[in-house]
Amino acid sequence: MATVKEPVFKKPEDKDYKGARDYLSLICSDKIAARLVKALGKAKTIERAAKDILRTSGLMLLPRDNQRVSEDLAKIREGKALPPVLLVRGDFERGVPLIIADGFHRICALYYHNPDTLVPCRMVEH
């Protein structure tokens, strides 16, 4: 029986923070986006299950054949490291879902790998 490789993770890179800033600046002011990204850079890394991140974001799972998802699945199989995902906490009382500021395709790939995979995350409050 073949063993399943567990995903390997590394620290976020500058491009991950830039991606988060670019995304966040589409849904809030540049000033707020910059503040959130700065906070993400200082946030402690926590772990949450891929299935829970996906579910609380309210986003639909990307297909396996999505280019970025399939690239990340290949990285997982090859044992290459993935950066943590960058999140902004939602607010259930106001009906605001979790915001995946960077790493949505990674979450989808990790879900396909194993929905219970613990994904390193950096999460901040809005």
C-alpha positions in Angstrom: 0.0 0.0 0.0 1.4 3.4 -1.0 1.9 6.0 1.7 0.3 9.3 1.2 2.7 12.3 1.5 1.6 14.9 4.0 1.8 18.4 2.7 4.9 20.5 3.6 4.5 24.1 4.5 6.8 27.2 4.7 6.5 30.8 5.7 4.5 33.2 3.5 6.6 35.0 0.9 6.4 38.6 -0.2 4.3 37.6 -3.3 1.7 36.0 -0.9 1.3 39.3 1.0 1.2 41.2 -2.3 -1.5 38.9 -3.6 -3.5 39.4 -0.3 -3.1 43.2 -0.6 -4.2 43.2 -4.2 -7.3 41.1 -3.4 -8.2 43.0 -0.3 -7.9 46.3 -2.1 -10.8 45.2 -4.3 -13.1 44.9 -1.3 -11.9 47.6 1.0 -9.8 50.8 0.8 -6.1 50.6 0.1 -5.5 51.9 3.6 -7.4 49.1 5.2 -5.9 46.5 2.9 -2.4 47.7 3.9 -3.3 47.6 7.6 -4.7 44.1 7.3 -1.6 42.8 5.3 0.7 44.4 7.9 -1.2 42.6 10.6 -1.1 39.3 8.7 2.7 39.6 8.6 2.8 39.8 12.4 0.1 37.2 13.0 0.9 33.8 14.5 0.5 30.8 12.3 -2.5 28.6 13.4 -3.9 25.5 11.8 -7.4 24.8 10.6 -8.9 21.9 8.5 -9.1 22.6 4.8 -12.8 21.6 4.8 -13.6 24.2 7.6 -11.8 27.0 5.8 -13.6 26.3 2.6 -17.0 26.0 4.3 -16.7 29.2 6.3 -15.6 31.2 3.3 -18.8 30.3 1.5 -16.7 29.8 -1.7 -17.2 26.9 -4.1 -14.4 24.3 -4.4 -12.4 24.9 -7.6 -12.2 21.9 -9.9 -9.2 19.6 -9.8 -8.3 20.5 -13.4 -8.0 24.2 -12.5 -4.5 25.1 -13.5 -3.4 26.5 -10.1 -5.2 23.7 -8.1 -3.5 21.0 -10.3 -0.1 22.7 -9.9 -0.5 22.7 -6.1 -1.6 19.1 -6.1 1.5 18.2 -8.0 3.6 20.1 -5.4 1.9 18.2 -2.6 2.7 14.8 -4.4 6.3 15.9 -4.9 6.8 17.0 -1.3 7.3 20.7 -2.2 6.5 23.3 0.4 3.4 25.5 0.2 3.0 28.8 2.0 0.3 29.2 4.6 -3.0 30.8 3.6 -3.8 34.4 4.6 -7.3 34.9 6.1 -9.5 37.7 7.5 -11.9 36.4 10.1 -15.6 36.6 9.2 -18.4 37.7 11.5 -21.4 35.3 11.7 -23.5 37.9 13.6 -23.3 40.3 10.6 -23.3 37.5 8.0 -19.7 38.2 6.8 -17.9 35.1 5.6 -14.3 34.3 6.2 -12.1 36.1 3.6 -9.4 34.1 2.0 -7.0 37.0 1.2 -4.4 34.6 -0.4 -4.3 30.9 -1.0 -7.7 29.9 -2.2 -6.3 27.5 -4.8 -4.0 26.0 -2.2 -7.0 25.3 0.1 -8.8 23.6 -2.8 -5.8 21.4 -3.6 -5.4 20.5 0.1 -9.1 19.7 0.3 -8.7 17.3 -2.7 -5.6 15.8 -1.0 -7.5 15.3 2.2 -10.4 17.5 3.5 -9.1 17.0 7.1 -5.6 18.3 6.2 -4.6 20.9 8.8 -3.7 24.0 6.9 -1.3 26.6 8.4 -3.0 30.0 8.3 -2.4 33.5 9.3 -5.6 35.1 10.4 -6.5 38.6 11.5 -9.6 40.5 12.6 -11.1 43.1 10.3 
